[in-house]
C-alpha cells in the first residue's frame, strides 16, 4: 500500500487535505457508507479549523505546529508482518491474565492477538473489521462523542479513520479479565499514525482496559489517537493508558467519554516517556448518579514535554467526579496540567474534586498548572488545589540520618509521591508493574 | 581504649554567627552523658553538627568517632557507621510508609555491616519486638512516617527507630520536649532498655526531669557555646534548684 509523503512546500493543512483526496478512493476505501460520510465531513472541519496557532489558549504551552511540520508519512497500509510475538511479549504485564489485542501501526493484527476466550457476545477487534461486521453499532456510536467540529486533531483523525480498537461489551456482560490493547509502531520512515478507538459498554456491563503503545523503530513517529467511550446505565469502565515511548515519539491523544445514569468511569494515564505528549480528556456525565475518576501520573526528564488537558462537564445533577494528577519534572522537562470542571446550572448536588501536585527537581524544568472550576449551580461541593514544589530538603536530611544514601532518599521520596496515584490502580499485577517502572526510574 | 566520641575545641557557625565556641566532650562506650543548658546555648547545634547538618559551618576543632574523623563523613555515612540522632522535631514524610522506610533504613545499615538484608517477615518480627519497647501504637506502622502523628507519637517513633537501627552513638535532642509524664516515662524506659556497654548516649535536655528517668553518668552544662561545667548526676539537681544563672555568673557571663 502506498504511503503518501507529505510535501514540504505547501501549507501544512493543505498537505493533509490533498493526501485525503488522493487516498479517499484507495486505501480509505472498503468500509461502510456511514464512515465514508464522516470522513468527508471531517476533512472539511479540519480545513476550516486549522492547526492551533501559538496564541491559541488551549495550546499555549505546547507548540504542536513545529512538530507537524516534519515530513511524516501517513500510513494506511496493512499490518506489518515483520512483528513477532516477542515484540508483543515485552509489553505484556507480568502475572496479568488478559485478553490481548495487538495493533501494528494502528492496524489490528489478529494473528498476534489472544482473544479466544472472550465472554459470550463480547467483541474485541479492529475498527476496520467492525465497520463490516458491526455496522449498526458504529452508526450508533462512532464520532458521536468526539468533537470533529471543534477539535482539529479529532477532525484530522476522523478524516483518516481506517482502523483502531473496537471493544463492545453488551448489556449485563462482565469481562472478568482485563483487555489489553497494544499498539506497536514499526514504520521504517517517519510516520503519522492515527488510531481510532471505540469502546462501547452497554447497560450494566463491566470492562477494564489497558492501553499501551510502543515504537520499536528509531524513526520519528507521531500518534494522533482518538478514543470514544460509551458507558451505559450502571456500566463500569476502568481504563488505564501507559505512555512509555522513547524520545522519538510524540502523541496527541483525545479521549471522549459519554456516561449514562449511575455509570462509573475511571481513567488513569501514566506518562513515562515520549518527545511531546498531549492528552485531552473530556468526560460528559449526561445523566444522574454518575461517578467519574481521572488519575494521572507523569514523570518527565530530558527535554520531554507533557501536557494534560481535562474537562469534566457536569450537565446533570447528583454526580461525583474526582481528578488527581501528579507529576515529577527533571532535567529540562516541561509539564502542563489544565483541568477544568464545568458545573452547569442544572447540575445541582454535584460533588467535584480536583487536585494536581508536582515536584520540579531542577531549575531548568517547568510546570504550568491551571485548575479551572466553572460553576453555575448553587448547591454543589467542589474543590480544587494545585501545588508545585521541590523535594523537601528536611525530609531528605531525615532519611539520610537513618542511613539512606542521598540517591536512595530521593528515590524513596519520589516513588512515595508517585505511589499515591498508583494506589488507585485496582489491578494488582498492573499496579506492581507500574510500581516497578517508577522505582526503576529513580533508582541508581 | 579509644573513646567513642572525642570532641576537641569544636567551633561552628551558622550564617557567620558563631554558635559553638570551643566545645570539648569525651564519651566512652557504655556511658550516658547529659547536656543541659539554657535556650540558645548551642545544645541543638552540637547535635546537628554531629549528625552532619549542612547549614552549619565547622570553623575549628576536631570530632573523632571511634578514633576516626567524623566530620569527613557524609550524613548517611555517619548513620551507617552507627551515629543516630533522635530529632527534636521529627520530620513528616507524606506518602512514605513506615514499613518501607524502616526496611530501607534497616537494610542500608545491615548492608554496610556486611549483613544479609532483612526480608519482609524478618522486618515485621523485628518491628513488633522493638515497637513494644516504646509502646508504639501498631496502627502507626501502617501510616506515613510521622504524618499526622501526635507530638508524643513522633518522639516514641524516634526512640523506636533508635531501637531498630541499634546505633553505637545515640544523640537525643530534647526528646522530652512536649511529652507528658506518662509518655516521658515510656520513652525513658525505652532508652534505658537500650543502654549497653557498647553504646554511648548524649542526651540533650533543657529540664532535669528526664534525668530522673534516664539517669546519666555525667552531666555537662552548656552556656554560650561552651561546656562550662561538668559533674555527676547530682549536678542536674543543682541546676533544677538554682537555675542556670549561678553558672553564668561563675563563668563571668552576664545573667540573662
Interface residues (C-beta under 8 A of the other chain):
Chain A: X392 X394 X395 X397 X398 X399 X400 X401 X402 X403 X404 X405 X406 X408 X409 X412 X413 X416 X417 X419 X420
Chain B: X51 X52 X53 X54 X74 X75 X76 X78 X79 X80 X84 X85 X87 X90 X91 X92 X93 X94 X95 X96 X97 X100 X101 X104 X105 X108 X109 X112 X144 X161 X165
